[in-house]
Amino acid sequence: MSDDAQAYAGTAEGQGPVEIDAELARHLQNKREELFEEFEIRDAFPPEVLSEARARTDGVHEEIEDELEHRKDLRDLTTWTTDPVDAQDFDDALSIRENEETYTLWVHIADVTHYVHPGSEMWAEAVKRGNTVYLPAYTIHMLPPALAETVCSLVPEEDRLAHTVEMEIKKDTLSFESIDIYKSVIHSNERLTYTQCENRLEDPDLPLHEENALVFDLADQLHEQRKEDGSLVLNPSRDRAHTIIEECMLKANKAVTHELMWNRGVEAMYRVHPQPTPDQWDKALREITELDGVSIQSTSWDEPRKAVNDALESANSRTLNKIQRAVLKVMPRAKYMNDPFGGHYALNFDIYGHFTSPIRRLSDLINHWIVHENDVPEDLVELCDRASDRQKDAETAERLYKQFLQEVGLDPYAVNNRGIVTVDDDGEVIDENGLPPQE
């Protein structure tokens, strides 16, 4: 899957956590610390950063009330979040309305830059970290959880500050009729898990059924249009809930960078993904055609992304994994740049950037700042390089940690999706996070 097609994997609902003993817990902790040192991953936050985060959570309700004078009040708009069951913060929410010739889609993003801005300790720390690092059952946050899981989390039944992307989308072409990006105050009606979202889609009598059915109808059309246009879809069997979130976030990211490039003509942190060379694609397609039960018509080789999509559509799970690996082996790494030259090859977007995850990505945080302030940081090029490097390090650390889990007899997928606990000889839980007992 493209690194830009948001990956939202959650705990398997209804299954218990993976159990390990204290000795294995110590091995895992030692491996994490080894990786943190090798890749300069900062686990603990400095005291001054934690102190600043705690201070910014004081007087939240009064501050939001004061902000209503300067923001659009969207608290009466039906709004909800959809996240994994084990999500700790909710940084994006949706609203939708159907009109005669258009859809109005609102994507509300936590207004992190209201609390974290250049000159603050948290901003400096976010630049050092670059992104949140997700190891199976162990997360190293970009922002202090004291902030990210409170005032920056779009929890239900609470007023929250947001950065809203309001898009008027034409029904016939799915193109933008208009784009409006502004600061807002929202009030989420409900927090849904992916499973709950699927249930709402199934049952017309449940709350938010109509809204979820409408936004899925739009998301499904956007998904099919992307495939038709040549966007690479390496995971063709996503459920409806994931499709909603993926397509809405892609559309919002596209809208923001469209605004920045074409309407303002400013530098920003764009996401650029080079294409493989013809020889690299030729190698990948030949490897794919050698798999059992897979055939790619010779006429499709001129459009390799579509050829891969067609192969994936008919592949079983084992073959699907092999096709994905063949493609990823030849696919260049995407990177952040201060101009969008070259576009995003995998998504087949001329211009693309990140905006919808400012709690976990430096790129989104900086683009929030640029959109609101219409001001570009002087060190933007260095920040682009920093974000690209930190993402590469995070992905490498995650891969090596998963390999280590397999070496010690653990299934990384199970650990990631069910969590992990440390138990004693009697099977009693002694640490709910899979950490060794304190000496």
C-alpha positions as a Markdown table, in Angstrom:
| # | Residue | x | y | z |
|---|---|---|---|---|
| 1 | Met | 0.0 | 0.0 | 0.0 |
| 2 | Ser | 1.2 | 3.5 | -0.7 |
| 3 | Asp | 2.6 | 5.2 | 2.3 |
| 4 | Asp | 0.1 | 8.0 | 1.6 |
| 5 | Ala | -3.0 | 5.9 | 1.5 |
| 6 | Gln | -3.7 | 6.3 | 5.2 |
| 7 | Ala | -3.2 | 2.9 | 7.0 |
| 8 | Tyr | -5.7 | 2.6 | 9.8 |
| 9 | Ala | -5.2 | -0.8 | 11.5 |
| 10 | Gly | -6.8 | -1.3 | 14.9 |
| 11 | Thr | -7.0 | -3.9 | 17.6 |
| 12 | Ala | -9.0 | -7.0 | 16.7 |
| 13 | Glu | -12.2 | -6.5 | 18.6 |
| 14 | Gly | -13.1 | -9.4 | 20.8 |
| 15 | Gln | -9.7 | -11.0 | 21.0 |
| 16 | Gly | -7.4 | -11.0 | 24.0 |
| 17 | Pro | -3.9 | -9.6 | 24.1 |
| 18 | Val | -0.8 | -11.7 | 23.4 |
| 19 | Glu | 0.8 | -12.9 | 26.6 |
| 20 | Ile | 4.6 | -13.0 | 27.3 |
| 21 | Asp | 6.7 | -13.7 | 30.3 |
| 22 | Ala | 9.0 | -11.3 | 32.1 |
| 23 | Glu | 12.2 | -12.5 | 30.5 |
| 24 | Leu | 10.8 | -12.0 | 27.0 |
| 25 | Ala | 9.4 | -8.6 | 28.0 |
| 26 | Arg | 13.0 | -7.6 | 29.0 |
| 27 | His | 14.3 | -8.9 | 25.6 |
| 28 | Leu | 11.7 | -6.7 | 23.8 |
| 29 | Gln | 12.6 | -3.7 | 25.9 |
| 30 | Asn | 16.3 | -4.1 | 25.2 |
| 31 | Lys | 15.6 | -4.4 | 21.4 |
| 32 | Arg | 13.6 | -1.3 | 21.4 |
| 33 | Glu | 16.3 | 0.7 | 23.3 |
| 34 | Glu | 18.8 | -0.6 | 20.8 |
| 35 | Leu | 16.7 | 0.6 | 17.9 |
| 36 | Phe | 16.0 | 3.9 | 19.6 |
| 37 | Glu | 19.8 | 4.5 | 19.9 |
| 38 | Glu | 20.6 | 3.4 | 16.4 |
| 39 | Phe | 17.9 | 5.6 | 14.7 |
| 40 | Glu | 18.0 | 8.5 | 17.3 |
| 41 | Ile | 14.3 | 7.9 | 18.2 |
| 42 | Arg | 13.4 | 10.0 | 21.2 |
| 43 | Asp | 11.2 | 7.9 | 23.5 |
| 44 | Ala | 10.8 | 10.1 | 26.6 |
| 45 | Phe | 9.8 | 13.7 | 26.4 |
| 46 | Pro | 12.0 | 16.4 | 28.0 |
| 47 | Pro | 10.5 | 17.9 | 31.2 |
| 48 | Glu | 10.1 | 21.4 | 29.6 |
| 49 | Val | 8.1 | 19.9 | 26.7 |
| 50 | Leu | 5.8 | 18.0 | 29.1 |
| 51 | Ser | 5.4 | 21.1 | 31.3 |
| 52 | Glu | 4.4 | 23.2 | 28.3 |
| 53 | Ala | 1.9 | 20.6 | 27.1 |
| 54 | Arg | 0.2 | 20.4 | 30.5 |
| 55 | Ala | 0.0 | 24.2 | 30.7 |
| 56 | Arg | -1.8 | 24.3 | 27.3 |
| 57 | Thr | -4.5 | 22.0 | 28.6 |
| 58 | Asp | -5.6 | 24.5 | 31.3 |
| 59 | Gly | -8.7 | 26.5 | 30.8 |
| 60 | Val | -9.7 | 24.7 | 27.7 |
| 61 | His | -13.4 | 25.5 | 27.7 |
| 62 | Glu | -12.9 | 29.2 | 28.3 |
| 63 | Glu | -10.3 | 29.3 | 25.5 |
| 64 | Ile | -12.6 | 27.6 | 23.0 |
| 65 | Glu | -15.4 | 30.0 | 24.0 |
| 66 | Asp | -13.1 | 33.0 | 23.3 |
| 67 | Glu | -12.1 | 31.5 | 20.0 |
| 68 | Leu | -15.7 | 31.5 | 18.8 |
| 69 | Glu | -15.3 | 35.2 | 18.0 |
| 70 | His | -12.7 | 34.4 | 15.4 |
| 71 | Arg | -13.9 | 31.0 | 14.0 |
| 72 | Lys | -16.8 | 29.5 | 12.1 |
| 73 | Asp | -19.2 | 27.9 | 14.5 |
| 74 | Leu | -20.0 | 24.4 | 13.2 |
| 75 | Arg | -21.2 | 22.9 | 16.5 |
| 76 | Asp | -24.7 | 22.3 | 15.1 |
| 77 | Leu | -23.3 | 20.4 | 12.1 |
| 78 | Thr | -23.7 | 16.6 | 12.4 |
| 79 | Thr | -20.1 | 15.4 | 12.9 |
| 80 | Trp | -18.4 | 12.1 | 13.8 |
| 81 | Thr | -15.0 | 10.4 | 14.0 |
| 82 | Thr | -14.1 | 6.9 | 12.8 |
| 83 | Asp | -11.0 | 5.2 | 14.1 |
| 84 | Pro | -9.5 | 1.9 | 15.2 |
| 85 | Val | -11.0 | 0.6 | 18.4 |
| 86 | Asp | -7.7 | 1.2 | 20.3 |
| 87 | Ala | -7.1 | 4.7 | 19.0 |
| 88 | Gln | -5.8 | 7.1 | 21.6 |
| 89 | Asp | -6.5 | 10.3 | 19.8 |
| 90 | Phe | -9.0 | 11.3 | 17.2 |
| 91 | Asp | -7.5 | 13.9 | 14.9 |
| 92 | Asp | -10.1 | 13.9 | 12.0 |
| 93 | Ala | -13.8 | 14.0 | 11.8 |
| 94 | Leu | -16.4 | 14.1 | 9.0 |
| 95 | Ser | -19.6 | 15.8 | 8.0 |
| 96 | Ile | -21.5 | 15.5 | 4.7 |
| 97 | Arg | -24.5 | 16.9 | 2.9 |
| 98 | Glu | -26.1 | 16.0 | -0.4 |
| 99 | Asn | -27.2 | 18.8 | -2.7 |
| 100 | Glu | -28.9 | 18.8 | -6.1 |
| 101 | Glu | -25.7 | 18.8 | -8.2 |
| 102 | Thr | -22.9 | 18.5 | -5.6 |
| 103 | Tyr | -21.9 | 16.9 | -2.3 |
| 104 | Thr | -20.6 | 19.1 | 0.5 |
| 105 | Leu | -17.9 | 17.2 | 2.4 |
| 106 | Trp | -16.4 | 18.7 | 5.5 |
| 107 | Val | -13.1 | 17.1 | 6.8 |
| 108 | His | -12.4 | 18.6 | 10.2 |
| 109 | Ile | -8.8 | 18.2 | 11.5 |
| 110 | Ala | -7.6 | 18.9 | 15.0 |
| 111 | Asp | -6.2 | 22.4 | 15.1 |
| 112 | Val | -2.8 | 21.4 | 16.5 |
| 113 | Thr | -1.0 | 24.6 | 15.5 |
| 114 | His | -3.3 | 26.6 | 17.8 |
| 115 | Tyr | -1.3 | 24.9 | 20.6 |
| 116 | Val | 2.0 | 23.9 | 18.9 |
| 117 | His | 3.7 | 26.7 | 16.9 |
| 118 | Pro | 7.2 | 27.9 | 16.0 |
| 119 | Gly | 9.0 | 29.2 | 19.0 |
| 120 | Ser | 7.3 | 26.7 | 21.4 |
| 121 | Glu | 9.1 | 23.8 | 23.1 |
| 122 | Met | 6.6 | 21.3 | 21.6 |
| 123 | Trp | 7.3 | 22.6 | 18.0 |
| 124 | Ala | 11.1 | 22.2 | 18.5 |
| 125 | Glu | 10.5 | 18.7 | 19.8 |
| 126 | Ala | 8.2 | 17.7 | 17.0 |
| 127 | Val | 10.9 | 18.8 | 14.5 |
| 128 | Lys | 13.4 | 16.6 | 16.2 |
| 129 | Arg | 11.0 | 13.6 | 16.2 |
| 130 | Gly | 9.6 | 14.2 | 12.7 |
| 131 | Asn | 6.7 | 11.7 | 13.2 |
| 132 | Thr | 5.0 | 9.3 | 15.5 |
| 133 | Val | 6.7 | 5.9 | 15.4 |
| 134 | Tyr | 4.4 | 2.9 | 15.5 |
| 135 | Leu | 6.1 | -0.3 | 16.6 |
| 136 | Pro | 3.8 | -3.3 | 17.3 |
| 137 | Ala | 2.1 | -2.5 | 20.6 |
| 138 | Tyr | 4.5 | 0.3 | 21.4 |
| 139 | Thr | 4.1 | 3.9 | 20.2 |
| 140 | Ile | 6.6 | 6.8 | 20.3 |
| 141 | His | 4.5 | 9.9 | 19.9 |
| 142 | Met | 5.5 | 13.1 | 18.0 |
| 143 | Leu | 3.5 | 15.2 | 20.4 |
| 144 | Pro | 3.1 | 14.7 | 24.2 |
| 145 | Pro | 0.0 | 12.5 | 24.8 |
| 146 | Ala | -1.0 | 15.0 | 27.6 |
| 147 | Leu | -1.9 | 17.4 | 24.7 |
| 148 | Ala | -2.6 | 15.0 | 21.8 |
| 149 | Glu | -5.1 | 12.9 | 23.7 |
| 150 | Thr | -7.0 | 15.8 | 25.3 |
| 151 | Val | -7.5 | 19.3 | 23.7 |
| 152 | Cys | -6.2 | 18.0 | 20.3 |
| 153 | Ser | -8.4 | 15.0 | 20.2 |
| 154 | Leu | -11.9 | 15.4 | 18.6 |
| 155 | Val | -13.7 | 13.5 | 21.4 |
| 156 | Pro | -17.5 | 13.2 | 21.3 |
| 157 | Glu | -19.8 | 15.5 | 23.1 |
| 158 | Glu | -17.0 | 18.2 | 23.6 |
| 159 | Asp | -16.4 | 21.4 | 21.8 |
| 160 | Arg | -13.0 | 21.3 | 20.0 |
| 161 | Leu | -10.9 | 23.7 | 17.9 |
| 162 | Ala | -10.5 | 22.4 | 14.3 |
| 163 | His | -9.1 | 23.3 | 10.9 |
| 164 | Thr | -11.9 | 22.5 | 8.5 |
| 165 | Val | -11.5 | 21.7 | 4.8 |
| 166 | Glu | -15.0 | 22.3 | 3.2 |
| 167 | Met | -15.3 | 20.9 | -0.3 |
| 168 | Glu | -18.1 | 21.3 | -2.8 |
| 169 | Ile | -17.7 | 18.2 | -5.0 |
| 170 | Lys | -19.5 | 17.9 | -8.3 |
| 171 | Lys | -21.6 | 14.8 | -8.7 |
| 172 | Asp | -20.9 | 14.3 | -12.3 |
| 173 | Thr | -17.1 | 14.6 | -12.4 |
| 174 | Leu | -16.2 | 14.4 | -8.6 |
| 175 | Ser | -14.0 | 17.5 | -9.2 |
| 176 | Phe | -14.0 | 20.5 | -6.9 |
| 177 | Glu | -16.7 | 23.1 | -7.4 |
| 178 | Ser | -15.2 | 25.1 | -4.5 |
| 179 | Ile | -12.7 | 24.7 | -1.7 |
| 180 | Asp | -12.8 | 26.6 | 1.6 |
| 181 | Ile | -10.2 | 26.1 | 4.4 |
| 182 | Tyr | -10.8 | 27.8 | 7.7 |
| 183 | Lys | -10.6 | 27.6 | 11.5 |
| 184 | Ser | -13.7 | 26.3 | 13.2 |
| 185 | Val | -15.2 | 25.0 | 16.4 |
| 186 | Ile | -16.9 | 21.6 | 16.1 |
| 187 | His | -18.8 | 19.3 | 18.4 |
| 188 | Ser | -18.5 | 15.6 | 17.5 |
| 189 | Asn | -21.7 | 13.7 | 17.9 |
| 190 | Glu | -20.1 | 10.3 | 18.2 |
| 191 | Arg | -16.9 | 8.3 | 18.1 |
| 192 | Leu | -17.2 | 5.2 | 15.9 |
| 193 | Thr | -14.8 | 2.3 | 15.5 |
| 194 | Tyr | -14.5 | 0.7 | 12.1 |
| 195 | Thr | -16.7 | -2.2 | 13.2 |
| 196 | Gln | -19.3 | 0.2 | 14.4 |
| 197 | Cys | -19.2 | 2.1 | 11.2 |
| 198 | Glu | -19.8 | -1.1 | 9.3 |
| 199 | Asn | -22.8 | -1.8 | 11.6 |
| 200 | Arg | -24.2 | 1.7 | 11.0 |
| 201 | Leu | -24.0 | 1.1 | 7.2 |
| 202 | Glu | -25.9 | -2.2 | 7.6 |
| 203 | Asp | -28.7 | -1.1 | 9.9 |
| 204 | Pro | -31.0 | 1.8 | 8.7 |
| 205 | Asp | -32.4 | 2.2 | 12.2 |
| 206 | Leu | -29.1 | 3.1 | 13.9 |
| 207 | Pro | -27.9 | 6.7 | 14.4 |
| 208 | Leu | -25.7 | 8.1 | 11.6 |
| 209 | His | -26.8 | 5.4 | 9.2 |
| 210 | Glu | -27.8 | 8.0 | 6.5 |
| 211 | Glu | -24.6 | 10.0 | 6.9 |
| 212 | Asn | -22.3 | 7.0 | 6.7 |
| 213 | Ala | -24.2 | 5.6 | 3.7 |
| 214 | Leu | -24.0 | 8.9 | 1.9 |
| 215 | Val | -20.3 | 9.4 | 2.6 |
| 216 | Phe | -19.5 | 5.8 | 1.6 |
| 217 | Asp | -21.4 | 6.4 | -1.7 |
| 218 | Leu | -19.1 | 9.4 | -2.4 |
| 219 | Ala | -16.0 | 7.6 | -1.2 |
| 220 | Asp | -16.7 | 4.5 | -3.3 |
| 221 | Gln | -17.1 | 6.7 | -6.4 |
| 222 | Leu | -13.8 | 8.5 | -5.6 |
| 223 | His | -12.1 | 5.2 | -5.1 |
| 224 | Glu | -13.3 | 3.8 | -8.5 |
| 225 | Gln | -12.4 | 7.1 | -10.2 |
| 226 | Arg | -8.8 | 6.9 | -8.8 |
| 227 | Lys | -8.4 | 3.4 | -10.1 |
| 228 | Glu | -9.8 | 4.4 | -13.5 |
| 229 | Asp | -7.4 | 7.3 | -13.6 |
| 230 | Gly | -4.4 | 5.0 | -12.9 |
| 231 | Ser | -3.9 | 5.4 | -9.2 |
| 232 | Leu | -2.1 | 2.3 | -7.8 |
| 233 | Val | -4.4 | 0.4 | -5.3 |
| 234 | Leu | -2.2 | -2.2 | -3.6 |
| 235 | Asn | -4.9 | -3.2 | -1.1 |
| 236 | Pro | -8.0 | -3.8 | -3.2 |
| 237 | Ser | -10.1 | -5.5 | -0.4 |
| 238 | Arg | -10.5 | -2.7 | 2.1 |
| 239 | Asp | -13.8 | -2.7 | 3.9 |
| 240 | Arg | -16.2 | 0.2 | 3.6 |
| 241 | Ala | -15.2 | 2.0 | 6.8 |
| 242 | His | -11.5 | 2.1 | 5.7 |
| 243 | Thr | -12.6 | 3.2 | 2.2 |
| 244 | Ile | -14.5 | 6.2 | 3.7 |
| 245 | Ile | -11.6 | 7.4 | 5.7 |
| 246 | Glu | -8.9 | 6.8 | 3.1 |
| 247 | Glu | -10.8 | 8.5 | 0.3 |
| 248 | Cys | -12.0 | 11.5 | 2.4 |
| 249 | Met | -8.5 | 12.1 | 3.7 |
| 250 | Leu | -7.0 | 11.9 | 0.2 |
| 251 | Lys | -9.6 | 14.3 | -1.1 |
| 252 | Ala | -8.9 | 16.8 | 1.7 |
| 253 | Asn | -5.1 | 16.5 | 1.3 |
| 254 | Lys | -5.5 | 17.1 | -2.4 |
| 255 | Ala | -7.8 | 20.1 | -1.8 |
| 256 | Val | -5.3 | 21.8 | 0.5 |
| 257 | Thr | -2.3 | 21.4 | -1.7 |
| 258 | His | -4.5 | 22.5 | -4.7 |
| 259 | Glu | -5.2 | 25.7 | -2.8 |
| 260 | Leu | -1.6 | 26.2 | -1.7 |
| 261 | Met | -0.1 | 25.7 | -5.2 |
| 262 | Trp | -2.7 | 27.0 | -7.6 |
| 263 | Asn | -4.5 | 29.7 | -5.6 |
| 264 | Arg | -1.7 | 31.0 | -3.5 |
| 265 | Gly | 1.4 | 29.9 | -5.3 |
| 266 | Val | 3.3 | 29.3 | -2.1 |
| 267 | Glu | 5.9 | 26.8 | -1.1 |
| 268 | Ala | 4.7 | 24.1 | 1.2 |
| 269 | Met | 5.7 | 20.6 | 2.3 |
| 270 | Tyr | 4.5 | 18.7 | -0.8 |
| 271 | Arg | 4.7 | 14.9 | -1.1 |
| 272 | Val | 6.6 | 13.8 | -4.2 |
| 273 | His | 6.7 | 10.2 | -5.4 |
| 274 | Pro | 9.0 | 9.5 | -8.4 |
| 275 | Gln | 8.0 | 6.7 | -10.8 |
| 276 | Pro | 10.0 | 3.6 | -11.5 |
| 277 | Thr | 12.1 | 3.4 | -14.7 |
| 278 | Pro | 10.6 | 1.4 | -17.6 |
| 279 | Asp | 13.2 | -1.4 | -16.8 |
| 280 | Gln | 12.1 | -1.5 | -13.2 |
| 281 | Trp | 8.4 | -1.8 | -14.1 |
| 282 | Asp | 9.3 | -4.4 | -16.7 |
| 283 | Lys | 11.1 | -6.5 | -14.0 |
| 284 | Ala | 8.1 | -6.2 | -11.6 |
| 285 | Leu | 5.5 | -7.1 | -14.2 |
| 286 | Arg | 7.5 | -10.1 | -15.4 |
| 287 | Glu | 7.8 | -11.3 | -11.7 |
| 288 | Ile | 4.1 | -10.9 | -11.3 |
| 289 | Thr | 3.2 | -12.8 | -14.5 |
| 290 | Glu | 5.3 | -15.8 | -13.3 |
| 291 | Leu | 3.0 | -16.2 | -10.3 |
| 292 | Asp | 0.4 | -19.0 | -10.4 |
| 293 | Gly | -3.0 | -17.9 | -11.7 |
| 294 | Val | -1.8 | -14.4 | -12.6 |
| 295 | Ser | -1.8 | -13.1 | -16.2 |
| 296 | Ile | -1.3 | -9.6 | -17.5 |
| 297 | Gln | -2.2 | -8.9 | -21.1 |
| 298 | Ser | 0.6 | -7.5 | -23.2 |
| 299 | Thr | -1.5 | -4.5 | -24.0 |
| 300 | Ser | -1.6 | -3.5 | -20.3 |
| 301 | Trp | 2.2 | -3.2 | -20.0 |
| 302 | Asp | 2.0 | 0.4 | -21.2 |
| 303 | Glu | -0.1 | 1.2 | -18.1 |
| 304 | Pro | 1.6 | -0.7 | -15.4 |
| 305 | Arg | -0.4 | 0.7 | -12.5 |
| 306 | Lys | -3.6 | -0.4 | -14.0 |
| 307 | Ala | -2.1 | -3.8 | -14.9 |
| 308 | Val | -1.1 | -4.3 | -11.3 |
| 309 | Asn | -4.6 | -3.2 | -10.1 |
| 310 | Asp | -6.2 | -5.8 | -12.4 |
| 311 | Ala | -3.8 | -8.5 | -11.2 |
| 312 | Leu | -4.6 | -7.7 | -7.5 |
| 313 | Glu | -8.3 | -7.7 | -8.1 |
| 314 | Ser | -8.3 | -11.5 | -8.9 |
| 315 | Ala | -5.5 | -12.6 | -6.6 |
| 316 | Asn | -5.9 | -14.7 | -3.5 |
| 317 | Ser | -4.3 | -13.5 | -0.3 |
| 318 | Arg | -1.0 | -15.4 | -0.7 |
| 319 | Thr | -0.6 | -14.2 | -4.3 |
| 320 | Leu | -1.7 | -10.7 | -3.4 |
| 321 | Asn | 1.2 | -10.4 | -0.9 |
| 322 | Lys | 3.7 | -11.5 | -3.6 |
| 323 | Ile | 2.3 | -9.0 | -6.1 |
| 324 | Gln | 2.6 | -6.2 | -3.5 |
| 325 | Arg | 6.2 | -7.2 | -2.7 |
| 326 | Ala | 7.2 | -7.2 | -6.4 |
| 327 | Val | 5.8 | -3.7 | -6.9 |
| 328 | Leu | 7.3 | -2.3 | -3.7 |
| 329 | Lys | 10.7 | -3.6 | -4.6 |
| 330 | Val | 10.9 | -1.3 | -7.6 |
| 331 | Met | 9.0 | 1.6 | -6.3 |
| 332 | Pro | 11.1 | 4.6 | -5.4 |
| 333 | Arg | 10.7 | 6.2 | -1.9 |
| 334 | Ala | 8.3 | 9.2 | -1.7 |
| 335 | Lys | 9.8 | 12.3 | -0.1 |
| 336 | Tyr | 8.9 | 15.7 | 1.1 |
| 337 | Met | 9.8 | 18.7 | -1.1 |
| 338 | Asn | 9.1 | 22.4 | -1.0 |
| 339 | Asp | 7.5 | 22.3 | -4.5 |
| 340 | Pro | 5.3 | 19.6 | -6.0 |
| 341 | Phe | 7.4 | 19.1 | -9.2 |
| 342 | Gly | 7.0 | 15.5 | -10.4 |
| 343 | Gly | 3.7 | 14.8 | -8.5 |
| 344 | His | 2.8 | 11.7 | -6.7 |
| 345 | Tyr | 3.2 | 8.7 | -9.1 |
| 346 | Ala | 1.5 | 6.0 | -7.0 |
| 347 | Leu | -1.6 | 8.1 | -6.4 |
| 348 | Asn | -1.4 | 9.6 | -9.9 |
| 349 | Phe | -1.8 | 13.1 | -8.5 |
| 350 | Asp | -0.1 | 16.1 | -10.1 |
| 351 | Ile | 0.1 | 17.8 | -6.8 |
| 352 | Tyr | -0.2 | 16.2 | -3.3 |
| 353 | Gly | 0.7 | 16.9 | 0.3 |
| 354 | His | -0.2 | 16.0 | 3.8 |
| 355 | Phe | -2.7 | 17.9 | 6.0 |
| 356 | Thr | -4.9 | 15.5 | 7.8 |
| 357 | Ser | -2.6 | 14.1 | 10.5 |
| 358 | Pro | -0.9 | 16.9 | 12.4 |
| 359 | Ile | -0.8 | 15.0 | 15.6 |
| 360 | Arg | 1.5 | 12.3 | 14.1 |
| 361 | Arg | 3.3 | 13.9 | 11.1 |
| 362 | Leu | 5.6 | 17.0 | 11.0 |
| 363 | Ser | 4.6 | 17.6 | 7.4 |
| 364 | Asp | 0.9 | 18.1 | 8.3 |
| 365 | Leu | 1.8 | 20.3 | 11.2 |
| 366 | Ile | 3.9 | 22.6 | 9.0 |
| 367 | Asn | 1.2 | 22.7 | 6.3 |
| 368 | His | -1.4 | 23.7 | 8.9 |
| 369 | Trp | 0.9 | 26.6 | 9.9 |
| 370 | Ile | 1.4 | 27.6 | 6.3 |
| 371 | Val | -2.3 | 27.5 | 5.4 |
| 372 | His | -3.3 | 29.6 | 8.4 |
| 373 | Glu | -0.4 | 32.1 | 8.5 |
| 374 | Asn | 0.2 | 32.2 | 4.8 |
| 375 | Asp | 3.8 | 32.2 | 5.9 |
| 376 | Val | 6.5 | 29.7 | 4.9 |
| 377 | Pro | 9.2 | 28.8 | 7.5 |
| 378 | Glu | 12.6 | 30.0 | 6.4 |
| 379 | Asp | 14.1 | 26.6 | 6.9 |
| 380 | Leu | 11.4 | 24.8 | 4.9 |
| 381 | Val | 13.9 | 22.9 | 2.7 |
| 382 | Glu | 15.7 | 21.6 | 5.8 |
| 383 | Leu | 12.4 | 20.6 | 7.3 |
| 384 | Cys | 11.4 | 18.7 | 4.2 |
| 385 | Asp | 14.7 | 16.7 | 4.4 |
| 386 | Arg | 14.2 | 16.2 | 8.1 |
| 387 | Ala | 10.7 | 14.8 | 7.7 |
| 388 | Ser | 11.8 | 12.5 | 4.9 |
| 389 | Asp | 14.7 | 11.2 | 6.8 |
| 390 | Arg | 12.8 | 10.6 | 10.0 |
| 391 | Gln | 10.1 | 8.8 | 8.2 |
| 392 | Lys | 12.6 | 6.5 | 6.6 |
| 393 | Asp | 14.2 | 5.8 | 10.0 |
| 394 | Ala | 10.8 | 5.1 | 11.6 |
| 395 | Glu | 9.9 | 2.6 | 8.9 |
| 396 | Thr | 13.3 | 0.9 | 9.1 |
| 397 | Ala | 13.0 | 0.6 | 12.9 |
| 398 | Glu | 9.5 | -0.8 | 12.6 |
| 399 | Arg | 10.6 | -3.4 | 10.1 |
| 400 | Leu | 13.6 | -4.5 | 12.2 |
| 401 | Tyr | 11.4 | -4.7 | 15.3 |
| 402 | Lys | 8.9 | -6.9 | 13.5 |
| 403 | Gln | 11.7 | -9.2 | 12.4 |
| 404 | Phe | 12.9 | -9.5 | 16.0 |
| 405 | Leu | 9.4 | -10.4 | 17.2 |
| 406 | Gln | 9.3 | -13.2 | 14.6 |
| 407 | Glu | 12.8 | -14.4 | 15.8 |
| 408 | Val | 11.6 | -14.7 | 19.4 |
| 409 | Gly | 8.4 | -16.5 | 18.3 |
| 410 | Leu | 5.8 | -13.7 | 18.3 |
| 411 | Asp | 3.5 | -12.8 | 15.5 |
| 412 | Pro | 3.9 | -9.1 | 14.8 |
| 413 | Tyr | 0.4 | -8.8 | 13.3 |
| 414 | Ala | -1.2 | -10.4 | 16.4 |
| 415 | Val | 0.9 | -8.2 | 18.7 |
| 416 | Asn | 0.0 | -5.1 | 16.7 |
| 417 | Asn | -3.7 | -5.7 | 16.5 |
| 418 | Arg | -4.4 | -7.4 | 19.9 |
| 419 | Gly | -1.8 | -5.7 | 22.2 |
| 420 | Ile | 0.6 | -7.5 | 24.5 |
| 421 | Val | 0.7 | -8.1 | 28.3 |
| 422 | Thr | 3.3 | -9.5 | 30.6 |
| 423 | Val | 2.2 | -12.4 | 32.8 |
| 424 | Asp | 3.8 | -14.3 | 35.8 |
| 425 | Asp | 4.1 | -18.1 | 36.1 |
| 426 | Asp | 0.5 | -18.3 | 37.2 |
| 427 | Gly | -0.8 | -16.4 | 34.2 |
| 428 | Glu | -1.6 | -13.3 | 36.2 |
| 429 | Val | -1.0 | -10.0 | 34.4 |
| 430 | Ile | 1.9 | -8.1 | 35.9 |
| 431 | Asp | 2.1 | -5.4 | 33.2 |
| 432 | Glu | -0.7 | -4.4 | 30.8 |
| 433 | Asn | 1.7 | -2.9 | 28.2 |
| 434 | Gly | 4.0 | -5.9 | 27.8 |
| 435 | Leu | 6.8 | -4.2 | 29.8 |
| 436 | Pro | 9.1 | -6.1 | 32.2 |
| 437 | Pro | 8.4 | -5.8 | 35.9 |
| 438 | Gln | 10.3 | -2.9 | 37.5 |
| 439 | Glu | 13.4 | -4.0 | 39.4 |
